[in-house]
Amino acid sequence: PMLEAGPKPSFLYDGRKYAHHAAMFATMRWTNIHDPGRLVLSGDFISGPCAPNFGPGIVDVPVRISRGGLFGRLITHTDYWNMEAGGSASDADGAKLGIGHLSAEPKAHIKLLRAALKLRPLS
């Protein structure tokens, strides 16, 4: 949200000595992995870039997920952790999470999710 003119924002309620209920998120870094689609039901139509609305504490990372076949891009909202689906993302987007050569990774969506959650690979 845009800052309004006037007094600087505070994490305290007006005239009170305790923090606002959302103050805990002030220092949070948020990794937002999303699958933009071109048509109404393609990709993850529920997700999208968040940094333009919520600020620079959010790292937006787009990924393209497909289960294969004719309807492979239809509603991918629950496929971010689908090990059978394929995923692709750019090297530049992988670099946002410290991942190199992500464009060559056939399951980029899993690699991004593991990096965002700081999970070790299964061995």
Buried (B, 14 or more C-beta within 10 A) or exposed (E): EEEEEEEEEEEEEEEEEEEBEEEEEEEEEBBBBBBBBEEEEBBBBEBBBBEEEBEEEBBBBBBBBBBEEEEBBBBBEEBBEBEEBBBBBBEEBBEBBEBEEBEEBEBBBBBBBBBBEEEEEEE
